[in-house]
Amino acid sequence: MRGILVQSLVSRGVPFDVALETATQVRDQIADRGEVSAEDISKLLHQILGDRDDIDAPLLPPAYPAPMVLDSRGARSPFSKGMLAVSLQGAGIEPGDAYTVASELERRLLRTGRREIDRNELRGLTAETIERRFGERAAKRYRVWRRAAEDGKPILLLVGGSTGVGKTSVAVEVARRLEISRVMGTDSIRQIMRLMFSEDLLPEIHCSTYDAHTVLNPEALGARDPVVAGFREQAQKISVGVHALLDRAVEENTSMLIEGVNVLPGMVSLDRYREHAHVICLVVATLDVESYRNRFSIRARKATERAPERYLEHFDAIIKIQNYILGEAELYGIPIIDNVGFDAAVLSVTRSIISTLDKSMPPDEPRAELDT
């Protein structure tokens, strides 16, 4: 069938118009034959296309199946270049590099005619390919990520940062790469708590972070800067909800990411979870003040219900809160990611997570030499 052959060629990197013309030529040459072998079709393809350098995989028969990957329990699943590329991004490998590695492995498996491969062997080949192309450090990040993903412990990731630094967008993309399906923002936790506790009882959770101090008694603020004191009071109340979510995640052995301004370093007791989970906390910031200010106008264009004037009027308070969060991060040894660009920030956060996992896990066993 010409359509199947066209799709097979396109999937190997052949431009559509070239694939269609090639498939038509093949059909015309075999039209008067009662039957034709897959090998004959492959030979015709090589005659027509020659050695094109834009083809991603060998010109094998179109019905050639993807190799089956076998896991430790004997379950079988077809090899997927796309799924492997996404998994590699979770190891802190850039998307383009991840696709390059996945494509090379696909070509390697197809070239050797492998019909099945053990998952551990595939991961060994993946690590070897990464190391050869991008160096030992990149390969080590991949090995650390695979070990963490398989040791049975969930990942509890907390991402803090002041209003408008872009932490939510970064957190959502990081969660996708790390295959963390549960993502919760402290804004949502605060909204739920507002329904449970009246404004008279907990006034600080019924207002924005930067003006929480305006509803508190001077005695509650103490000697601290009012803006910072109000922020701490609000974060302390929200931390109750954060703890509840983390408790449930550990109970269900499920990975979770919690992000938001109320994720204040030192406010959430992380040590209580370390025995049962990989616990990681980091802070996203925008250290350039003018870039930070400009973010609110950009944010308003993307979400028209958020007027930038409200944030700009309280910008000095927002900066105070960011400076306080950064100080607490330094105090508790929490990594700080400067969000100068989305892609770079996502990559930095992912690699920071891998680095923390490497320190928290026992040393890896010496690697055996790979038979390549």
VOROZA-923471 format. One record per residue (C-alpha): residue number from 1; residue in three letters; x, y, z. Coordinates in steps of 0.5 Angstrom, whole numbers, plus 2048, in hexadecimal, padded with zeros to 3 digits. Example, Ala and Ser with C-alpha at 12.3 -4.5 7.8 and 13.67 -1.06 7.14 Angstrom:
BEGIN
[node 1 "ALA" [819 7F7 810]]
[node 2 "SER" [81B 7FE 80E]]
! end
This chain:
BEGIN
[node 1 "MET" [800 800 800]]
[node 2 "ARG" [803 807 7FE]]
[node 3 "GLY" [800 80A 804]]
[node 4 "ILE" [804 806 809]]
[node 5 "LEU" [80A 807 805]]
[node 6 "VAL" [80A 80E 805]]
[node 7 "GLN" [809 80E 80C]]
[node 8 "SER" [80E 80A 80E]]
[node 9 "LEU" [813 80E 809]]
[node 10 "VAL" [811 815 80D]]
[node 11 "SER" [812 812 814]]
[node 12 "ARG" [819 810 811]]
[node 13 "GLY" [81A 818 810]]
[node 14 "VAL" [818 818 808]]
[node 15 "PRO" [815 81E 806]]
[node 16 "PHE" [80D 81D 804]]
[node 17 "ASP" [80E 81E 7FD]]
[node 18 "VAL" [814 81A 7FC]]
[node 19 "ALA" [811 814 800]]
[node 20 "LEU" [80A 815 7FC]]
[node 21 "GLU" [80E 815 7F5]]
[node 22 "THR" [813 80F 7F7]]
[node 23 "ALA" [80D 80B 7FA]]
[node 24 "THR" [809 80C 7F3]]
[node 25 "GLN" [810 80A 7EF]]
[node 26 "VAL" [810 803 7F4]]
[node 27 "ARG" [809 802 7F2]]
[node 28 "ASP" [809 803 7EB]]
[node 29 "GLN" [80F 7FE 7EB]]
[node 30 "ILE" [80C 7F8 7EF]]
[node 31 "ALA" [805 7F9 7EC]]
[node 32 "ASP" [805 7F3 7E7]]
[node 33 "ARG" [808 7EF 7EC]]
[node 34 "GLY" [804 7EA 7F0]]
[node 35 "GLU" [808 7EA 7F6]]
[node 36 "VAL" [80E 7EE 7F9]]
[node 37 "SER" [812 7ED 7FE]]
[node 38 "ALA" [814 7F2 804]]
[node 39 "GLU" [81B 7F2 802]]
[node 40 "ASP" [81A 7F3 7FA]]
[node 41 "ILE" [816 7FA 7FD]]
[node 42 "SER" [81C 7FC 801]]
[node 43 "LYS" [821 7FB 7FB]]
[node 44 "LEU" [81C 7FF 7F7]]
[node 45 "LEU" [81C 804 7FC]]
[node 46 "HIS" [824 805 7FC]]
[node 47 "GLN" [824 805 7F4]]
[node 48 "ILE" [81F 80B 7F4]]
[node 49 "LEU" [822 80F 7FA]]
[node 50 "GLY" [829 80D 7FA]]
[node 51 "ASP" [82D 80F 801]]
[node 52 "ARG" [829 815 803]]
[node 53 "ASP" [82C 819 809]]
[node 54 "ASP" [825 81B 80B]]
[node 55 "ILE" [822 814 80D]]
[node 56 "ASP" [822 813 814]]
[node 57 "ALA" [821 80B 814]]
[node 58 "PRO" [824 806 80F]]
[node 59 "LEU" [81F 804 809]]
[node 60 "LEU" [81C 7FE 80C]]
[node 61 "PRO" [816 7FB 80A]]
[node 62 "PRO" [810 7FF 80C]]
[node 63 "ALA" [80D 7F9 810]]
[node 64 "TYR" [813 7F9 814]]
[node 65 "PRO" [810 7F9 81B]]
[node 66 "ALA" [813 7FD 821]]
[node 67 "PRO" [818 7F9 826]]
[node 68 "MET" [814 7F7 82C]]
[node 69 "VAL" [817 7F9 833]]
[node 70 "LEU" [817 7F4 838]]
[node 71 "ASP" [816 7F6 840]]
[node 72 "SER" [819 7F2 846]]
[node 73 "ARG" [812 7EF 846]]
[node 74 "GLY" [811 7ED 83F]]
[node 75 "ALA" [80D 7F2 83D]]
[node 76 "ARG" [80E 7F4 836]]
[node 77 "SER" [80D 7FB 832]]
[node 78 "PRO" [80F 7FE 82C]]
[node 79 "PHE" [815 802 82C]]
[node 80 "SER" [813 809 82B]]
[node 81 "LYS" [818 80F 829]]
[node 82 "GLY" [813 814 82B]]
[node 83 "MET" [812 811 832]]
[node 84 "LEU" [81A 810 833]]
[node 85 "ALA" [81B 818 831]]
[node 86 "VAL" [816 81A 836]]
[node 87 "SER" [819 816 83B]]
[node 88 "LEU" [820 818 83A]]
[node 89 "GLN" [81E 81F 83B]]
[node 90 "GLY" [81C 81D 842]]
[node 91 "ALA" [823 81C 843]]
[node 92 "GLY" [825 823 841]]
[node 93 "ILE" [827 822 83A]]
[node 94 "GLU" [825 827 835]]
[node 95 "PRO" [81F 826 830]]
[node 96 "GLY" [823 826 82A]]
[node 97 "ASP" [828 821 82D]]
[node 98 "ALA" [823 81D 830]]
[node 99 "TYR" [820 81C 829]]
[node 100 "THR" [827 81B 826]]
[node 101 "VAL" [829 815 82B]]
[node 102 "ALA" [822 812 82A]]
[node 103 "SER" [822 812 822]]
[node 104 "GLU" [829 80F 822]]
[node 105 "LEU" [827 809 827]]
[node 106 "GLU" [821 808 822]]
[node 107 "ARG" [826 808 81C]]
[node 108 "ARG" [82A 803 820]]
[node 109 "LEU" [825 7FE 822]]
[node 110 "LEU" [822 7FE 81B]]
[node 111 "ARG" [829 7FD 818]]
[node 112 "THR" [82A 7F7 81C]]
[node 113 "GLY" [823 7F4 81B]]
[node 114 "ARG" [822 7F3 822]]
[node 115 "ARG" [81B 7F1 823]]
[node 116 "GLU" [81B 7F2 82B]]
[node 117 "ILE" [820 7F5 830]]
[node 118 "ASP" [820 7F4 838]]
[node 119 "ARG" [81F 7FB 83B]]
[node 120 "ASN" [825 7FB 83F]]
[node 121 "GLU" [829 7FA 839]]
[node 122 "LEU" [825 7FF 835]]
[node 123 "ARG" [827 804 83B]]
[node 124 "GLY" [82E 802 83B]]
[node 125 "LEU" [82E 804 833]]
[node 126 "THR" [82B 80A 835]]
[node 127 "ALA" [830 80C 83A]]
[node 128 "GLU" [836 80A 835]]
[node 129 "THR" [833 80E 830]]
[node 130 "ILE" [832 815 834]]
[node 131 "GLU" [839 814 837]]
[node 132 "ARG" [83C 813 830]]
[node 133 "ARG" [838 819 82D]]
[node 134 "PHE" [838 81E 833]]
[node 135 "GLY" [83D 81C 838]]
[node 136 "GLU" [83D 818 83F]]
[node 137 "ARG" [839 81D 843]]
[node 138 "ALA" [833 81D 83E]]
[node 139 "ALA" [833 815 83F]]
[node 140 "LYS" [834 815 846]]
[node 141 "ARG" [82E 81A 847]]
[node 142 "TYR" [82A 815 843]]
[node 143 "ARG" [82C 80F 847]]
[node 144 "VAL" [82B 813 84D]]
[node 145 "TRP" [824 814 84B]]
[node 146 "ARG" [822 80D 849]]
[node 147 "ARG" [825 80B 850]]
[node 148 "ALA" [820 810 853]]
[node 149 "ALA" [81A 80E 84F]]
[node 150 "GLU" [81B 806 850]]
[node 151 "ASP" [81D 806 858]]
[node 152 "GLY" [815 806 85A]]
[node 153 "LYS" [815 80D 85D]]
[node 154 "PRO" [811 813 85B]]
[node 155 "ILE" [814 81A 859]]
[node 156 "LEU" [811 820 85D]]
[node 157 "LEU" [813 826 85A]]
[node 158 "LEU" [812 82D 85D]]
[node 159 "VAL" [813 833 859]]
[node 160 "GLY" [813 83A 85C]]
[node 161 "GLY" [813 841 859]]
[node 162 "SER" [810 848 85A]]
[node 163 "THR" [80A 84A 856]]
[node 164 "GLY" [80B 84B 84E]]
[node 165 "VAL" [812 847 84E]]
[node 166 "GLY" [80F 842 849]]
[node 167 "LYS" [810 83C 84E]]
[node 168 "THR" [809 839 84C]]
[node 169 "SER" [80B 838 845]]
[node 170 "VAL" [812 836 846]]
[node 171 "ALA" [80F 831 84B]]
[node 172 "VAL" [809 82E 847]]
[node 173 "GLU" [80F 82D 841]]
[node 174 "VAL" [813 829 846]]
[node 175 "ALA" [80E 825 849]]
[node 176 "ARG" [80C 823 842]]
[node 177 "ARG" [814 821 840]]
[node 178 "LEU" [814 81D 847]]
[node 179 "GLU" [80E 81A 846]]
[node 180 "ILE" [80B 81D 84C]]
[node 181 "SER" [803 81D 84B]]
[node 182 "ARG" [801 820 852]]
[node 183 "VAL" [802 828 852]]
[node 184 "MET" [7FF 82C 857]]
[node 185 "GLY" [800 834 858]]
[node 186 "THR" [800 837 85E]]
[node 187 "ASP" [7FB 83C 85B]]
[node 188 "SER" [7F6 836 85B]]
[node 189 "ILE" [7F8 834 862]]
[node 190 "ARG" [7F6 83B 864]]
[node 191 "GLN" [7F0 83B 861]]
[node 192 "ILE" [7ED 835 864]]
[node 193 "MET" [7EF 837 86B]]
[node 194 "ARG" [7EB 83E 869]]
[node 195 "LEU" [7E5 839 869]]
[node 196 "MET" [7E7 836 86F]]
[node 197 "PHE" [7E9 83C 874]]
[node 198 "SER" [7E5 843 874]]
[node 199 "GLU" [7E9 849 873]]
[node 200 "ASP" [7E7 84B 87A]]
[node 201 "LEU" [7EB 845 87C]]
[node 202 "LEU" [7F1 845 877]]
[node 203 "PRO" [7F1 84C 874]]
[node 204 "GLU" [7F8 84B 871]]
[node 205 "ILE" [7F6 845 86C]]
[node 206 "HIS" [7F0 849 869]]
[node 207 "CYS" [7F5 84E 866]]
[node 208 "SER" [7FB 84F 862]]
[node 209 "THR" [802 84D 864]]
[node 210 "TYR" [805 854 864]]
[node 211 "ASP" [7FF 857 868]]
[node 212 "ALA" [7FE 852 86D]]
[node 213 "HIS" [801 856 872]]
[node 214 "THR" [7FB 85B 871]]
[node 215 "VAL" [7F6 857 875]]
[node 216 "LEU" [7FB 855 87B]]
[node 217 "ASN" [7FB 858 881]]
[node 218 "PRO" [802 85B 883]]
[node 219 "GLU" [803 856 888]]
[node 220 "ALA" [803 851 883]]
[node 221 "LEU" [808 854 87F]]
[node 222 "GLY" [80E 855 884]]
[node 223 "ALA" [814 859 883]]
[node 224 "ARG" [815 856 87B]]
[node 225 "ASP" [813 85A 875]]
[node 226 "PRO" [80C 85A 875]]
[node 227 "VAL" [80B 857 86E]]
[node 228 "VAL" [810 852 86F]]
[node 229 "ALA" [80D 850 876]]
[node 230 "GLY" [806 850 872]]
[node 231 "PHE" [809 84B 86D]]
[node 232 "ARG" [80B 847 872]]
[node 233 "GLU" [805 846 876]]
[node 234 "GLN" [801 844 870]]
[node 235 "ALA" [806 83F 86E]]
[node 236 "GLN" [806 83C 875]]
[node 237 "LYS" [7FF 83B 874]]
[node 238 "ILE" [7FF 838 86D]]
[node 239 "SER" [805 834 86F]]
[node 240 "VAL" [7FF 830 873]]
[node 241 "GLY" [7FC 82E 86C]]
[node 242 "VAL" [803 82C 869]]
[node 243 "HIS" [805 827 86E]]
[node 244 "ALA" [7FE 824 86D]]
[node 245 "LEU" [7FF 823 866]]
[node 246 "LEU" [806 820 867]]
[node 247 "ASP" [803 81C 86C]]
[node 248 "ARG" [7FE 819 867]]
[node 249 "ALA" [804 818 862]]
[node 250 "VAL" [808 814 866]]
[node 251 "GLU" [802 810 869]]
[node 252 "GLU" [800 80E 861]]
[node 253 "ASN" [808 80E 85F]]
[node 254 "THR" [806 813 85A]]
[node 255 "SER" [80B 818 857]]
[node 256 "MET" [809 820 858]]
[node 257 "LEU" [80B 827 856]]
[node 258 "ILE" [808 82D 85A]]
[node 259 "GLU" [80A 834 858]]
[node 260 "GLY" [808 83B 85A]]
[node 261 "VAL" [80A 841 85E]]
[node 262 "ASN" [808 83E 865]]
[node 263 "VAL" [80E 838 864]]
[node 264 "LEU" [812 83C 868]]
[node 265 "PRO" [819 838 86A]]
[node 266 "GLY" [819 836 871]]
[node 267 "MET" [812 836 872]]
[node 268 "VAL" [810 82F 870]]
[node 269 "SER" [813 82A 874]]
[node 270 "LEU" [816 825 86F]]
[node 271 "ASP" [81A 821 873]]
[node 272 "ARG" [814 81D 875]]
[node 273 "TYR" [814 81A 86E]]
[node 274 "ARG" [81B 819 86C]]
[node 275 "GLU" [81A 812 86E]]
[node 276 "HIS" [815 810 86A]]
[node 277 "ALA" [816 815 864]]
[node 278 "HIS" [81B 819 860]]
[node 279 "VAL" [819 820 862]]
[node 280 "ILE" [81C 826 85E]]
[node 281 "CYS" [81B 82D 85F]]
[node 282 "LEU" [81D 833 85B]]
[node 283 "VAL" [81B 83A 85A]]
[node 284 "VAL" [81A 83E 853]]
[node 285 "ALA" [81C 845 853]]
[node 286 "THR" [81D 84B 84E]]
[node 287 "LEU" [823 84E 850]]
[node 288 "ASP" [823 854 84B]]
[node 289 "VAL" [81E 859 84E]]
[node 290 "GLU" [81C 85C 847]]
[node 291 "SER" [81B 856 844]]
[node 292 "TYR" [817 854 84A]]
[node 293 "ARG" [812 85A 84A]]
[node 294 "ASN" [811 859 842]]
[node 295 "ARG" [80F 852 844]]
[node 296 "PHE" [808 855 846]]
[node 297 "SER" [806 858 840]]
[node 298 "ILE" [808 852 83C]]
[node 299 "ARG" [804 84E 841]]
[node 300 "ALA" [7FE 852 840]]
[node 301 "ARG" [7FE 851 839]]
[node 302 "LYS" [7FD 84A 83A]]
[node 303 "ALA" [7F8 84A 83F]]
[node 304 "THR" [7F4 850 83E]]
[node 305 "GLU" [7F0 84F 845]]
[node 306 "ARG" [7F7 851 848]]
[node 307 "ALA" [7F8 859 848]]
[node 308 "PRO" [7FF 85A 848]]
[node 309 "GLU" [7FE 861 84C]]
[node 310 "ARG" [7FC 85D 852]]
[node 311 "TYR" [803 85A 852]]
[node 312 "LEU" [807 860 850]]
[node 313 "GLU" [804 864 856]]
[node 314 "HIS" [806 85F 85B]]
[node 315 "PHE" [80D 85D 857]]
[node 316 "ASP" [811 860 85D]]
[node 317 "ALA" [80E 85B 862]]
[node 318 "ILE" [80E 855 85D]]
[node 319 "ILE" [816 856 85C]]
[node 320 "LYS" [816 856 864]]
[node 321 "ILE" [813 850 864]]
[node 322 "GLN" [818 84D 85E]]
[node 323 "ASN" [81E 84F 862]]
[node 324 "TYR" [81B 84C 868]]
[node 325 "ILE" [81A 845 865]]
[node 326 "LEU" [821 846 862]]
[node 327 "GLY" [824 847 869]]
[node 328 "GLU" [820 841 86C]]
[node 329 "ALA" [823 83D 866]]
[node 330 "GLU" [82A 83F 867]]
[node 331 "LEU" [829 83D 86F]]
[node 332 "TYR" [826 836 86D]]
[node 333 "GLY" [82B 835 867]]
[node 334 "ILE" [825 834 862]]
[node 335 "PRO" [827 835 85B]]
[node 336 "ILE" [825 83C 858]]
[node 337 "ILE" [823 83C 850]]
[node 338 "ASP" [823 842 84D]]
[node 339 "ASN" [81E 842 847]]
[node 340 "VAL" [821 846 842]]
[node 341 "GLY" [81E 842 83D]]
[node 342 "PHE" [819 83C 83D]]
[node 343 "ASP" [81D 837 839]]
[node 344 "ALA" [823 838 83D]]
[node 345 "ALA" [81F 839 844]]
[node 346 "VAL" [81C 832 843]]
[node 347 "LEU" [822 82F 841]]
[node 348 "SER" [826 832 847]]
[node 349 "VAL" [820 82F 84C]]
[node 350 "THR" [820 828 849]]
[node 351 "ARG" [828 828 849]]
[node 352 "SER" [827 82B 851]]
[node 353 "ILE" [822 825 852]]
[node 354 "ILE" [827 820 84F]]
[node 355 "SER" [82D 823 853]]
[node 356 "THR" [829 822 85A]]
[node 357 "LEU" [827 81B 858]]
[node 358 "ASP" [82E 819 857]]
[node 359 "LYS" [830 81C 85E]]
[node 360 "SER" [82A 818 861]]
[node 361 "MET" [82B 811 85F]]
[node 362 "PRO" [830 80C 860]]
[node 363 "PRO" [836 80C 85C]]
[node 364 "ASP" [834 808 855]]
[node 365 "GLU" [838 801 854]]
[node 366 "PRO" [83E 801 84F]]
[node 367 "ARG" [83B 800 848]]
[node 368 "ALA" [83D 7FA 844]]
[node 369 "GLU" [840 7FC 83D]]
[node 370 "LEU" [83B 7FC 838]]
[node 371 "ASP" [83B 7F7 832]]
[node 372 "THR" [83A 7FC 82C]]
! end
